[in-house]
Amino acid sequence: QGGSYLLLEVDINPLVAKKIDEKVNELKKQLKNSNINYKNLNISADKISFEIQDSKFKDATINIINDLNGKKSFFNPIGSRNTENYNKEIFYKIEKDIFVIQFTPEFIKHIKQDAINQSLEVVRKRIDQLGTKEPNILQKGENRILIELPGLTDPSHFKNILGKTAQLNFKFVKSTNNSSDNSGFEKYKYKSVGSILEVEKKIILTGENLKDAQPGYDNHTNGTVVNFKLDGVGAAKFAIATKENVGRSLAIILDNEILSAPVIREPILTGSGQISGSFTVEEANQLSIL
């Protein structure tokens, strides 16, 4: 009454498919590096299966699969009752020489919650831009978001805004030694700082290249940070970009608004990096979600 009510559903299937694709690429690379021949590689909605051509490489293949989880020593095949499998991304089973790899239920749950958290933050930012007073935004169930908008009698415009895919881009901020020709730059709002920054039009990375971002703690500075990890393509691009631009600010832009503009302190060559600053724990958590 006197407003609008929307219920959104988050579709995680594309996210799971992307994670599987990333694992397949990692797996193929490691098998090739270890000179292990395989055949009949199949990818389905939730699993990967393949066959090794020589059974003498069985143990080496198991080690490669364990490495995909990050830790070798605590990995357990399907059917294990050991609770140490809880924090693993994948598990496997072997039928003759056929390996079947699947994501753990816990990891699927983690992907779902990440998707919900990200969607909630994007929705909040878009509602904030509309200037709607006292909106109510809540997670409902496992994969839905409830939105109540007092005073908004026609939700069609807002539905169009919500329906747009969130665009995450990484671009360098214009520096003093850049050309004064503004044709290669565009302006973005940096809301948290209260200013407008000129940013290069050239995209260094997109959200597609970002595998993960999590809040963390730096023991050297005793400060809260955001740790991030890039995929193979992103790592290669970022290595070149950061090597050539030490000392420049890199704008992280979501939906045409700058979230953060950290300075490149050193070349980031491994695909894993850290954003530091005067973050509270809550600020680091929000930035990692976005």
C-alpha positions, 0 to 999 in steps of 0.5 A, a space after each residue: 500500500 503506497 509503494 512497491 514490492 519486488 521479489 528477486 531470485 538469484 540464478 547461480 547456475 552460470 556461476 557454478 558453470 564458470 567455476 567448473 570451467 576454471 577447474 577444467 582449465 587448471 586441470 588440463 594445464 597441470 596434466 599437460 605439465 606432468 605429461 599425463 595423457 587423458 581422454 574422454 574429458 566430459 563436463 556436465 552441470 556439476 561434474 568433470 570426468 576424464 580417463 587417464 590412458 596409463 594407470 601408472 599415473 593414477 597417484 600423480 593424477 590424484 596429487 594434481 586433483 588434490 592441488 586443485 584444492 590447495 592442500 594435498 594432505 587433507 583431501 578425502 575421496 567421496 564416501 569419506 566420513 572425515 570432517 576435514 573435507 568440509 573446507 574443500 572446493 572439490 571431491 572425487 571418485 575413481 571408477 577403474 581409470 575414470 576420474 569424476 570430480 565434483 564441487 562439495 556441497 559446502 562450496 556450492 553453498 559458499 558460492 550461493 551465499 557469495 552471489 546473494 551477498 553481492 546481489 544485495 550490495 548491488 541492489 542497495 547501491 542502485 536503490 540508493 541512487 534512486 533516492 528512495 526513502 526507507 527501503 527494506 531489502 532482505 534476503 529471503 530463503 536461500 536464493 531470493 531478495 525481498 525489496 519493499 519501496 515505500 512511495 514508489 507506485 510504478 516499479 517498472 523503471 526500477 525493474 529495468 535498472 535492477 535487470 542490468 548486469 553489474 559491470 565491474 571494471 579496472 581502469 587507471 586514474 589519469 595522472 599528471 604526466 598524461 596528455 592533456 587531450 581528454 579524448 581518452 578519458 572519462 569522469 566517474 564519481 568517487 562517492 566515498 571520497 566525495 570527488 570526481 576522478 578522470 579515468 582512462 577509457 582503456 579497461 585493464 581488467 573486468 569482473 570476469 578476470 576476478 576469481 575471488 576477493 576476501 577480507 583479511 588481516 596483514 600481520 606486518 601492518 596490523 591492518 585489515 586488507 582485501 585479498 584478491 585472486 585473478 584467473 590466468 588471463 587476468 594474471 597475465 594482463 595485470 602483471 604487464 599493467 602493474 609492472 609498467 605503472 607502479 605509483 599510479 592509482 587503479 580505479 575499481 569501478 562498479 556500475 559507473 561508480 568508483 569503489 576504490 582507487 588504490 595505488 600500485 605499490 609494486 608489480 603484481 606478477 602472480 595473479 594474487 594481490 592485496 588492497 590495503 588502506 585504513 579499512 575497518 573490518 566492515 569496510 573491507 568486508 563490503 569492498 570484497 563483496 562488491 
